[in-house]
Amino acid sequence: MSKNRAFIPLLIFLAMAGLFYFVLMQMNKGEYNPRDIPTEFIGRQAPAIDLPSLFDAKARVKSGDYAGKVWLLNVWGTWCPECWKEHPYLLELKRQGVPIVGVDWRDDRDEAIAFIKQKGNPFVALGFDPNSDTAIDWGVYGAPETFLIDAQGIIREKHAGALYPQVWQEKFARYFQSSKSAE
Amino acid sequence: MKYSFGRAAGLVLMLLFSAVGLARIDTYQFSDPQQEDLYHELTQELRCLVCQNQNIADSNAELAKDLRRKTYEMVIKGQDKDQIVNYMVERYGDFVRYKPPFNASTFILWLGPGIILLLGVVMLIRIIRRRPATTEPLLSDEQRRQAEKLLGEQDDAADKDKDKDKDSTGDK
């Protein structure tokens, strides 16, 4: 009995080591992110957007224009390296007919315009949000973040971090397969 | 020594300016002192989401700055504490609060330390209680005799060594 007891610390150590190894593997695979903040927004009505357009300060970008459609909201900024990484994939989604509304967050207007002109514009509309009005309204804490809004105006998915084909297949693709609501 | 006054003055100036540099940049105006108190209370209690272990009052992160401004706007509009906290929790979850509510997902957070303390106390009491039970002698009679015998032999040996030393010194 007392002999077995001596092994208890070793067992606890092994259990802890196993747990840490498991969590680190999950982080490596990108399945677990300790900085992720669980969103409270899935299944709720999307907050209304009313922002000036990046290209034309007089024009407005409104979420109401997309009612009845399945669309994406992508929050980005030229200061965010992950946004540069995901940009080509957003262009690819545009070619597939996915409507993406962009929110240029806390950015320099001229730099953002230059970025879009040089790399292409994946957005059907692009709002300019230098003061985080829309970002805070949508519970955004980092960039890029992508939301999927369904035809009823309800947020169905949210992804924090760059969009990759794998993420798209897992989370978003199914919403565009049944109905060709794009366009 | 000649320039010590100038040096001291320079140091004082530097200290003054460093304090100015550290002061919060956004100074909001409140007409109602109660609203000002509410603003300070809220910025102390809301967490900066990108820096994680700071509240939004202490953080200079861009998002914290914008969250302070949002808080200010809502306070000025006359919203009360619950309304503003609810707005933030709806968007950023309970994580945004430094004082998380007591519910199913946070009960371990609140009760954990107490449970661990209780376990420790229970174990301590058990260990202390078990001790008087082991009053049986540490050595059996036979072991004691054996020990005495061994110790006695050692003493004898030590005495012999001493005698040897004496002899060797005597030779000289």
Interface residues (C-beta under 8 A of the other chain):
Chain A: R35 I37 P38 T39 E40 F41 R44 R106 N131 S132 A135 I136 D137 W138 G139 Y141 G142
Chain B: L49 V50 Q52 E62 L63 D66 L67 R69 K70 V89 E90 R91 Y92 G93 F95
